[in-house]
């Protein structure tokens, strides 16, 4: 019976991650062409994974400081455009690096990969939003949101890295597992305190979407970016909220099953 159970779990994991691996290979072929991105040895894979984690940490700190500067110190559309361009470049780079890591054995749940594509699109739309009354109405709210999100991502990286290190030492996590901008079942050990921060960020995304939809009802509305950003924030909210909620529900369900046994 134990063998059947293990085989069933293995089959579920294979189904969950197989489409992501295929999509990552297709994405890399479109972006990089016919290039072999398979790292030849374990040491190279670990080194690339560590470089990816450092890249996320450094850029998160830079984006946090940049958004703070735009929010409280400098108020020029050109500087805002530079900030949004940096966001586009950051998320584009993340999608490429994550695809390479997935191709080399890292397992990332589908939404936490897809949300970076959505964030790339959102940043691109914000970059093209021209200066105007509606842009200025939403500007401070967006920059405050960006500061908060980058702060939470910094907390996640700091605590997830330590948690993953301990779990790898105990043999409970794979060496190629990555930190994510969300919540997964393995994070219950010492990271459940992050959930209120995450849910607050999710509902801020919903608030951004509602604000933009309301702005689209104003007589001054004429930019297509308003509705596009509103829809994208709504997609981010639904994906982040329900994926996180699913991880919480799965954890409690597994606990109940363990008690029954």
Backbone bond lengths (Angstrom), bond angles and torsions (degrees), N, CA, C in turn:
res aa  C-N    CA-C-N  psi(-1)  N-CA   C-N-CA  omega(-1)  CA-C   N-CA-C  phi
1 X - - - 1.471 - - 1.526 111.32 -
2 X 1.356 116.40 -39.31 1.455 120.38 178.61 1.519 111.25 -62.28
3 X 1.351 115.93 -37.94 1.463 119.77 179.84 1.519 110.61 -64.67
4 X 1.345 116.23 -42.14 1.462 120.65 179.09 1.519 110.70 -62.99
5 X 1.359 116.27 -40.95 1.456 120.59 179.95 1.517 111.10 -63.12
6 X 1.330 116.99 -45.23 1.457 121.06 179.32 1.517 110.99 -62.76
7 X 1.346 116.05 -41.71 1.458 119.66 178.58 1.523 110.98 -63.23
8 X 1.350 116.43 -38.29 1.460 120.12 179.26 1.511 111.86 -65.08
9 X 1.343 115.97 -43.71 1.462 120.01 178.38 1.514 110.47 -63.17
10 X 1.332 116.76 -43.92 1.459 120.89 179.27 1.517 111.29 -60.57
11 X 1.342 116.36 -39.47 1.460 120.49 179.67 1.525 110.86 -65.47
12 X 1.344 117.34 -40.84 1.463 121.16 179.37 1.519 111.10 -64.39
13 X 1.336 116.13 -43.06 1.460 119.81 179.15 1.515 110.41 -62.95
14 X 1.342 116.70 -40.04 1.462 120.81 179.50 1.521 110.59 -62.32
15 X 1.332 117.01 -43.86 1.462 120.79 179.63 1.519 110.71 -64.31
16 X 1.346 116.62 -38.03 1.457 120.98 -175.60 1.516 111.81 -67.17
17 X 1.339 117.36 -40.83 1.453 120.24 -171.92 1.524 113.76 -100.33
18 X 1.332 118.67 -16.65 1.461 121.13 -176.91 1.527 112.54 -60.24
19 X 1.365 120.00 -47.34 1.467 118.99 179.27 1.521 112.33 -62.34
20 X 1.343 118.18 -34.51 1.460 121.01 179.52 1.519 109.86 -65.05
21 X 1.334 116.88 -41.26 1.460 120.49 179.49 1.521 110.91 -62.81
22 X 1.327 117.51 -44.55 1.463 121.45 178.74 1.521 110.48 -62.19
23 X 1.340 116.74 -44.31 1.463 120.31 -179.72 1.524 110.57 -64.00
24 X 1.341 117.20 -40.32 1.463 120.63 -179.62 1.522 111.05 -62.90
25 X 1.323 116.68 -40.43 1.467 119.84 178.38 1.525 111.13 -65.33
26 X 1.336 116.22 -40.43 1.462 119.91 178.19 1.522 110.59 -64.48
27 X 1.335 116.57 -43.66 1.464 121.25 179.85 1.526 110.91 -61.75
28 X 1.328 117.22 -43.49 1.461 120.72 179.73 1.523 111.32 -64.99
29 X 1.330 116.76 -37.98 1.466 119.22 179.21 1.525 111.07 -66.42
30 X 1.339 117.15 -33.50 1.459 120.58 178.18 1.527 111.66 -72.79
31 X 1.340 116.44 -37.39 1.465 120.58 -176.06 1.525 111.86 -83.67
32 X 1.339 116.56 -45.08 1.462 120.86 -172.84 1.521 113.74 -103.24
33 X 1.333 116.60 -12.86 1.451 119.04 -176.32 1.524 111.16 86.30
34 X 1.305 116.04 -162.38 1.466 121.65 -176.85 1.529 110.04 -82.54
35 X 1.344 114.85 72.39 1.461 121.36 -178.63 1.519 108.79 -119.48
36 X 1.321 116.51 134.99 1.459 121.13 177.68 1.524 109.27 -80.71
37 X 1.341 116.96 113.04 1.467 121.27 -177.86 1.522 111.67 -103.80
38 X 1.325 117.37 12.76 1.461 120.77 177.92 1.521 109.56 -76.05
39 X 1.326 116.09 121.87 1.463 121.19 178.16 1.525 108.73 -78.03
40 X 1.332 116.25 136.38 1.455 120.82 -165.11 1.520 114.24 -77.94
41 X 1.330 118.65 -27.58 1.459 118.94 -177.34 1.521 110.56 -136.93
42 X 1.320 115.06 165.79 1.463 121.27 -176.50 1.517 112.06 -62.33
43 X 1.321 116.90 -38.89 1.460 120.45 -179.28 1.526 111.47 -61.98
44 X 1.330 117.01 -40.35 1.466 120.96 178.36 1.525 111.00 -65.68
45 X 1.329 117.02 -38.49 1.461 120.76 178.57 1.523 111.23 -63.86
46 X 1.333 116.91 -45.24 1.460 120.48 179.34 1.524 110.97 -64.31
47 X 1.332 116.50 -39.99 1.464 120.53 -179.73 1.526 110.56 -64.08
48 X 1.333 116.82 -41.35 1.468 120.02 179.75 1.526 110.63 -68.33
49 X 1.336 116.66 -38.09 1.467 120.51 177.59 1.530 110.60 -63.28
50 X 1.336 117.08 -43.88 1.463 120.38 178.93 1.527 111.16 -64.41
51 X 1.334 116.29 -37.11 1.463 120.10 177.79 1.527 110.54 -64.90
52 X 1.334 116.19 -38.48 1.469 121.27 176.84 1.522 110.85 -62.19
53 X 1.330 117.39 -43.89 1.459 121.15 -179.57 1.530 111.03 -65.39
54 X 1.328 117.28 -41.31 1.467 120.64 178.16 1.527 110.79 -65.15
55 X 1.329 115.95 -39.63 1.466 120.55 178.30 1.526 110.40 -59.40
56 X 1.329 117.23 -45.47 1.460 121.08 178.71 1.527 111.23 -62.08
57 X 1.320 116.75 -43.35 1.463 120.48 -178.55 1.520 111.12 -63.79
58 X 1.329 117.26 -50.21 1.464 120.99 -177.43 1.525 111.48 -62.28
59 X 1.336 116.58 -44.86 1.467 119.37 -178.30 1.524 111.41 -69.65
60 X 1.328 117.47 -32.63 1.465 119.93 176.91 1.523 110.64 -62.59
61 X 1.330 116.67 -43.56 1.469 120.69 178.39 1.526 110.36 -65.05
62 X 1.337 117.08 -43.61 1.471 120.78 179.44 1.525 110.88 -61.82
63 X 1.340 116.76 -44.31 1.465 120.48 -179.97 1.525 111.50 -66.45
64 X 1.324 116.94 -35.45 1.463 120.45 176.96 1.527 110.58 -62.96
65 X 1.325 116.75 -46.51 1.465 120.85 179.42 1.528 111.44 -67.76
66 X 1.331 116.24 -38.21 1.468 121.12 -179.42 1.526 110.26 -65.14
67 X 1.338 116.77 -45.52 1.467 119.84 -179.84 1.525 111.14 -65.94
68 X 1.334 117.09 -36.08 1.469 120.76 176.05 1.528 110.41 -63.08
69 X 1.334 116.18 -42.10 1.465 120.76 179.35 1.525 111.25 -62.71
70 X 1.333 116.20 -45.05 1.469 120.04 179.56 1.525 111.63 -66.23
71 X 1.318 116.25 -34.39 1.467 119.87 -175.92 1.522 112.63 -75.62
72 X 1.337 117.83 -39.64 1.460 120.12 -169.57 1.527 114.86 -118.10
73 X 1.332 118.42 -16.83 1.467 119.46 -172.93 1.521 112.22 -115.43
74 X 1.325 117.17 -52.02 1.467 121.88 -175.16 1.524 109.20 -114.35
75 X 1.320 116.28 136.16 1.466 120.40 -179.39 1.524 110.05 -131.76
76 X 1.329 115.24 67.33 1.459 121.56 178.54 1.525 108.99 -124.70
77 X 1.316 116.33 139.39 1.467 120.77 -178.93 1.518 111.34 -62.54
78 X 1.335 117.48 -33.33 1.465 120.66 179.71 1.526 110.50 -63.81
79 X 1.336 116.43 -41.64 1.467 120.29 179.03 1.529 110.22 -67.55
80 X 1.340 116.53 -39.22 1.467 120.12 175.18 1.528 110.79 -59.50
81 X 1.340 115.75 -40.81 1.468 120.20 179.66 1.525 110.73 -63.82
82 X 1.330 116.98 -39.37 1.467 120.29 177.09 1.527 110.79 -63.25
83 X 1.328 116.21 -39.94 1.468 120.31 177.99 1.524 110.91 -62.89
84 X 1.324 117.10 -46.28 1.465 120.37 179.81 1.526 111.84 -67.63
85 X 1.337 116.65 -34.85 1.461 119.52 176.17 1.525 110.61 -64.46
86 X 1.335 116.62 -39.43 1.464 120.29 176.73 1.525 110.85 -63.19
87 X 1.336 116.73 -38.24 1.467 120.38 176.43 1.527 111.14 -62.49
88 X 1.337 116.64 -44.54 1.469 120.44 179.12 1.521 110.05 -60.09
89 X 1.330 116.40 -48.20 1.465 120.39 -179.43 1.530 111.24 -62.60
90 X 1.325 116.92 -41.43 1.468 121.59 -178.93 1.524 111.23 -62.03
91 X 1.333 116.66 -50.08 1.461 119.11 -177.31 1.529 111.80 -70.11
92 X 1.325 117.54 -35.56 1.470 119.88 175.23 1.526 110.62 -61.29
93 X 1.330 115.70 -44.33 1.463 120.10 179.50 1.518 111.11 -64.17
94 X 1.346 116.58 -39.36 1.466 119.81 177.90 1.523 111.42 -60.41
95 X 1.337 116.86 -43.99 1.466 119.26 -178.27 1.525 111.26 -62.15
96 X 1.333 117.28 -38.70 1.466 120.32 179.42 1.524 110.55 -68.66
97 X 1.327 116.49 -46.85 1.469 119.89 -178.75 1.523 111.42 -64.98
98 X 1.330 116.85 -39.49 1.463 119.51 178.92 1.526 110.98 -65.78
99 X 1.318 117.11 -37.64 1.464 119.91 178.39 1.528 110.68 -64.16
100 X 1.329 116.66 -38.96 1.465 120.19 177.10 1.526 110.29 -65.06
101 X 1.335 116.88 -42.39 1.465 120.64 179.97 1.526 111.40 -65.95
102 X 1.331 117.16 -41.09 1.467 120.31 177.13 1.519 110.26 -62.00
103 X 1.322 115.95 -39.48 1.461 120.85 178.52 1.529 111.89 -65.02
104 X 1.345 116.09 -19.43 1.463 120.66 -178.73 1.527 113.08 -110.38
105 X 1.332 116.97 18.38 1.456 119.31 170.12 1.504 117.01 112.81
106 X 1.333 119.33 -7.93 1.462 120.18 177.54 1.525 109.66 -72.84
107 X 1.331 115.59 142.74 1.457 120.81 -179.29 1.524 109.01 -116.03
108 X 1.330 115.61 112.82 1.458 121.72 179.02 1.523 107.25 -123.59
109 X 1.320 117.28 130.50 1.459 120.02 179.72 1.523 110.75 -62.69
110 X 1.325 114.87 147.82 1.455 121.95 -169.82 1.508 116.12 -50.00
111 X 1.351 117.72 -47.85 1.458 118.59 -174.44 1.517 112.10 -66.20
112 X 1.342 118.17 -37.75 1.467 120.02 -177.30 1.519 111.41 -67.63
113 X 1.327 117.39 -19.01 1.466 121.05 171.03 1.528 109.57 -83.78
114 X 1.326 116.10 -47.97 1.466 120.89 -174.80 1.526 112.10 -64.20
115 X 1.340 117.62 -31.82 1.463 119.30 -177.62 1.524 112.12 -63.61
116 X 1.330 117.72 -25.21 1.461 119.70 177.33 1.528 111.20 -71.71
117 X 1.333 117.22 -31.91 1.467 119.98 173.91 1.532 109.96 -67.81
118 X 1.334 115.89 -41.01 1.466 120.11 178.38 1.528 110.13 -64.37
119 X 1.338 116.82 -41.86 1.463 120.91 179.73 1.528 111.23 -66.27
120 X 1.328 116.78 -34.93 1.467 120.22 175.40 1.521 110.41 -61.50
121 X 1.323 115.61 -45.79 1.468 120.66 179.19 1.524 111.06 -62.33
122 X 1.339 116.80 -45.04 1.461 120.88 -179.86 1.524 111.17 -61.14
123 X 1.320 117.02 -44.12 1.465 120.71 179.90 1.525 110.98 -64.19
124 X 1.336 116.28 -36.96 1.457 119.89 177.61 1.517 112.24 -65.05
125 X 1.334 116.51 -39.66 1.471 120.12 178.01 1.525 110.23 -66.83
126 X 1.343 117.00 -42.46 1.466 120.16 177.27 1.527 111.07 -61.50
127 X 1.324 116.44 -35.34 1.464 120.86 179.33 1.526 111.63 -64.00
128 X 1.336 116.79 -35.42 1.469 120.62 -177.04 1.528 113.16 -88.46
129 X 1.332 117.73 -6.56 1.468 120.67 -178.84 1.525 109.13 -67.82
130 X 1.320 118.59 116.62 1.473 120.36 -176.25 1.524 112.32 -73.15
131 X 1.322 114.73 158.82 1.466 120.90 175.93 1.525 109.74 -60.80
132 X 1.322 115.94 136.19 1.459 120.31 -179.77 1.514 110.66 178.93
133 X 1.311 115.73 -178.59 1.464 120.72 -176.47 1.522 111.92 -65.10
134 X 1.333 117.05 -43.66 1.460 119.83 -178.86 1.525 111.46 -68.99
135 X 1.326 116.58 -37.12 1.469 119.01 177.09 1.523 110.62 -60.58
136 X 1.322 116.67 -44.08 1.460 120.52 180.00 1.530 111.55 -66.74
137 X 1.335 116.53 -31.55 1.464 119.87 177.68 1.524 111.71 -65.13
138 X 1.324 116.56 -35.22 1.463 120.55 -175.74 1.526 112.62 -96.25
139 X 1.312 118.02 -15.08 1.468 122.59 -171.09 1.524 113.00 -55.77
140 X 1.324 117.88 -54.76 1.463 120.47 -175.68 1.526 112.12 -64.63
141 X 1.327 116.31 -36.32 1.467 119.59 177.73 1.522 110.55 -64.12
142 X 1.325 116.81 -42.24 1.461 120.52 179.98 1.526 111.62 -66.67
143 X 1.329 117.36 -42.17 1.463 120.24 -179.55 1.528 111.14 -67.92
144 X 1.325 117.36 -37.42 1.466 120.25 176.11 1.525 110.28 -64.65
145 X 1.329 116.02 -41.52 1.466 120.72 176.05 1.527 110.75 -61.06
146 X 1.325 117.17 -43.11 1.466 121.05 -179.82 1.523 111.13 -62.72
147 X 1.334 116.70 -41.33 1.465 119.95 177.21 1.523 110.84 -60.10
148 X 1.321 116.05 -46.15 1.466 119.81 -178.06 1.524 111.29 -64.32
149 X 1.330 117.04 -45.67 1.465 120.89 -178.37 1.527 110.85 -61.53
150 X 1.325 117.14 -42.50 1.466 119.57 179.55 1.524 111.62 -68.62
151 X 1.331 117.13 -34.37 1.462 120.23 175.34 1.527 110.63 -63.58
152 X 1.332 117.04 -45.20 1.467 120.90 179.35 1.524 110.50 -65.07
153 X 1.327 117.74 -39.50 1.459 120.57 178.24 1.526 111.32 -64.36
154 X 1.328 116.93 -35.23 1.463 119.98 175.69 1.530 110.17 -64.74
155 X 1.344 116.97 -44.36 1.464 120.24 176.93 1.522 110.97 -59.69
156 X 1.333 116.17 -43.62 1.460 120.29 -179.45 1.521 111.48 -61.40
157 X 1.333 116.18 -45.99 1.459 118.89 -179.84 1.526 110.46 -60.98
158 X 1.322 116.64 -45.71 1.464 120.91 -175.57 1.526 111.11 -61.56
159 X 1.329 116.87 -47.98 1.462 120.07 -175.80 1.525 112.48 -81.61
160 X 1.343 117.59 -35.14 1.465 119.27 178.22 1.522 111.53 -65.76
161 X 1.329 117.03 -37.54 1.466 120.18 -179.97 1.524 110.59 -60.66
162 X 1.341 116.02 -45.74 1.458 119.53 178.82 1.512 112.45 -65.06
163 X 1.340 116.07 -40.76 1.464 120.37 179.84 1.526 111.31 -65.63
164 X 1.336 116.96 -43.59 1.462 120.46 178.57 1.525 111.35 -63.39
165 X 1.323 116.46 -37.86 1.470 120.04 179.48 1.530 110.52 -61.44
166 X 1.334 116.71 -44.19 1.467 120.15 179.52 1.525 111.33 -66.16
167 X 1.342 116.74 -43.42 1.462 119.94 -177.97 1.525 111.58 -67.92
168 X 1.342 117.43 -34.93 1.466 119.68 176.08 1.527 110.27 -65.44
169 X 1.333 116.16 -40.25 1.463 119.93 179.61 1.525 111.26 -63.22
170 X 1.338 116.41 -31.30 1.464 121.32 178.30 1.529 112.21 -85.59
171 X 1.328 116.57 -3.71 1.458 120.63 -179.59 1.512 114.06 76.70
172 X 1.345 117.54 19.94 1.460 121.27 -176.82 1.525 113.19 -99.87
173 X 1.330 118.09 -8.26 1.458 121.42 176.64 1.517 109.51 -132.99
174 X 1.345 115.28 153.57 1.458 121.26 178.92 1.527 109.83 -74.91
175 X 1.326 116.39 146.93 1.467 120.40 -177.55 1.523 113.35 -65.34
176 X 1.342 117.48 -19.63 1.464 120.83 -178.71 1.528 112.60 -98.46
177 X 1.338 117.90 8.41 1.463 120.33 177.10 1.525 110.13 -66.25
178 X 1.348 115.60 146.89 1.459 121.73 -173.53 1.521 111.24 -118.92
179 X 1.336 115.74 159.59 1.460 120.21 168.67 1.528 108.23 -74.41
180 X 1.336 116.40 149.69 1.463 121.19 -179.00 1.518 109.49 -133.40
181 X 1.353 115.96 160.87 1.462 120.94 177.61 1.519 110.02 -87.96
182 X 1.302 116.72 50.43 1.452 120.78 -178.25 1.509 109.96 -166.07
183 X 1.335 115.84 -157.47 1.463 120.93 -175.91 1.517 108.96 -128.90
184 X 1.340 115.71 132.74 1.453 121.72 176.86 1.517 109.23 -126.88
185 X 1.328 116.19 166.62 1.461 120.91 -171.00 1.526 113.10 -60.24
186 X 1.351 118.05 -33.95 1.464 119.66 -177.55 1.524 112.80 -69.46
187 X 1.340 117.84 -11.76 1.460 120.97 -175.96 1.523 113.53 -82.09
188 X 1.330 117.62 -1.55 1.462 119.27 -178.52 1.521 111.55 -63.24
189 X 1.311 117.18 -28.06 1.462 120.27 -178.35 1.525 110.23 -79.65
190 X 1.313 116.41 87.15 1.454 121.11 174.82 1.511 115.30 95.21
191 X 1.346 118.78 -5.51 1.462 120.06 -175.81 1.528 113.31 -119.16
192 X 1.333 117.24 4.33 1.463 119.46 -179.04 1.528 111.64 -63.42
193 X 1.341 117.51 -23.10 1.465 120.16 179.91 1.527 112.09 -65.51
194 X 1.350 117.64 -16.11 1.462 121.01 178.82 1.526 112.70 -76.93
195 X 1.325 117.38 -16.69 1.464 120.40 -174.87 1.532 113.45 -57.11
196 X 1.346 120.29 -45.50 1.479 118.31 178.25 1.526 112.76 -59.45
197 X 1.343 117.56 -38.27 1.463 120.64 177.53 1.525 110.67 -63.02
198 X 1.343 116.05 -41.27 1.463 120.23 -179.12 1.523 111.42 -67.03
199 X 1.333 116.50 -47.14 1.461 119.37 -178.75 1.531 111.37 -64.52
200 X 1.329 117.01 -36.00 1.465 119.40 176.56 1.526 110.40 -62.14
201 X 1.337 116.96 -41.73 1.461 120.61 176.85 1.517 112.35 -64.35
202 X 1.344 116.82 -38.00 1.463 120.00 178.08 1.531 110.76 -62.42
203 X 1.329 116.12 -45.55 1.465 118.89 -178.46 1.530 111.67 -72.03
204 X 1.325 117.26 -23.73 1.466 119.23 172.61 1.525 109.83 -67.09
205 X 1.332 116.97 -36.28 1.462 120.06 175.11 1.526 110.55 -62.91
206 X 1.330 116.43 -41.23 1.464 120.03 176.24 1.526 110.51 -62.86
207 X 1.324 116.55 -42.52 1.469 121.35 178.87 1.530 110.96 -61.79
208 X 1.337 116.61 -41.02 1.471 119.86 176.69 1.525 110.87 -60.47
209 X 1.331 115.82 -44.31 1.460 119.43 179.70 1.517 112.30 -62.29
210 X 1.346 116.60 -44.32 1.468 120.56 179.54 1.525 110.57 -63.77
211 X 1.342 116.18 -42.64 1.468 120.20 178.81 1.523 111.33 -58.47
212 X 1.325 116.47 -44.23 1.462 120.36 -178.49 1.526 111.73 -69.12
213 X 1.333 117.15 -37.94 1.468 119.48 176.26 1.530 110.45 -63.40
214 X 1.327 117.20 -37.71 1.466 120.48 177.05 1.524 111.17 -67.73
215 X 1.340 116.72 -36.90 1.465 120.11 177.80 1.523 111.30 -64.35
216 X 1.339 116.10 -30.90 1.464 119.86 179.69 1.529 112.09 -68.94
217 X 1.334 117.15 -12.51 1.462 120.94 177.86 1.530 112.34 -89.33
218 X 1.334 116.68 -8.01 1.459 120.20 -177.41 1.529 111.15 -76.45
219 X 1.329 117.96 152.36 1.472 120.67 178.53 1.523 112.82 -63.48
220 X 1.351 116.65 -25.73 1.467 120.36 -178.19 1.522 113.02 -76.48
221 X 1.334 117.32 -9.68 1.466 120.06 -173.96 1.524 111.45 -69.55
222 X 1.334 114.96 128.35 1.461 120.64 174.39 1.529 112.39 -149.07
223 X 1.352 117.73 -15.14 1.462 120.89 -178.08 1.529 110.80 -83.71
224 X 1.326 117.07 131.95 1.462 121.51 178.78 1.526 111.61 -67.69
225 X 1.335 116.63 -20.92 1.463 120.18 -177.69 1.526 112.65 -63.27
226 X 1.328 117.04 -24.94 1.466 120.02 -177.44 1.530 110.41 -63.59
227 X 1.323 116.82 -54.41 1.467 120.17 -179.56 1.523 111.98 -68.24
228 X 1.330 117.31 -34.06 1.459 119.95 -179.91 1.526 111.08 -66.41
229 X 1.329 116.44 -43.60 1.465 119.93 177.59 1.529 110.88 -66.81
230 X 1.335 116.77 -38.33 1.465 120.47 178.77 1.527 110.59 -60.24
231 X 1.319 116.84 -46.35 1.467 121.03 -179.91 1.527 111.16 -64.71
232 X 1.333 116.69 -39.50 1.462 120.47 -178.30 1.526 111.24 -68.40
233 X 1.328 117.21 -40.86 1.467 119.86 176.18 1.528 110.55 -62.24
234 X 1.322 116.59 -36.51 1.461 119.93 178.43 1.528 110.91 -66.00
235 X 1.329 117.00 -39.91 1.467 120.95 176.87 1.526 110.37 -62.91
236 X 1.343 116.74 -44.00 1.463 120.53 178.29 1.521 111.37 -61.09
237 X 1.326 116.37 -43.48 1.466 119.39 179.48 1.521 110.99 -60.58
238 X 1.321 117.10 -50.79 1.460 120.27 -176.28 1.525 111.13 -63.10
239 X 1.336 116.92 -43.81 1.457 119.54 -179.98 1.511 112.41 -64.75
240 X 1.329 117.39 -48.46 1.464 121.13 -178.69 1.523 111.89 -66.72
241 X 1.331 116.16 -45.92 1.460 120.27 -175.30 1.524 111.65 -65.19
242 X 1.330 116.99 -49.68 1.460 119.40 -175.09 1.530 111.86 -74.43
243 X 1.333 117.98 -29.60 1.463 119.49 175.49 1.523 110.58 -68.30
244 X 1.334 116.79 -43.88 1.464 120.73 177.35 1.522 110.84 -65.31
245 X 1.325 116.27 -43.13 1.462 120.52 178.48 1.525 110.65 -62.00
246 X 1.332 116.79 -37.72 1.458 120.46 177.71 1.521 112.35 -63.93
247 X 1.350 116.78 -38.53 1.466 120.24 177.87 1.523 110.95 -65.36
248 X 1.339 116.40 -39.80 1.468 120.47 178.14 1.529 110.45 -65.81
249 X 1.321 116.12 -45.23 1.471 120.47 179.85 1.528 111.14 -62.28
250 X 1.328 116.31 -42.25 1.463 120.29 179.78 1.519 111.19 -62.20
251 X 1.331 116.29 -39.49 1.461 119.96 179.85 1.521 111.10 -63.43
252 X 1.333 116.94 -46.90 1.459 119.87 -179.73 1.528 111.47 -66.88
253 X 1.321 116.98 -35.43 1.462 120.40 177.26 1.525 111.02 -63.95
254 X 1.332 116.30 -43.48 1.465 120.47 178.71 1.523 111.41 -65.24
255 X 1.339 116.71 -36.14 1.462 119.72 177.69 1.525 111.03 -65.20
256 X 1.339 116.28 -41.69 1.467 119.89 178.64 1.521 111.25 -63.95
257 X 1.332 117.16 -40.09 1.461 120.54 178.59 1.521 110.86 -65.06
258 X 1.347 116.07 -39.28 1.466 119.89 179.59 1.525 110.85 -64.98
259 X 1.351 116.64 -36.94 1.465 119.80 178.21 1.521 111.19 -67.11
260 X 1.342 116.05 -38.07 1.463 119.84 179.72 1.522 111.81 -64.54
261 X 1.357 115.44 -33.79 1.461 119.20 178.82 1.524 110.95 -73.85
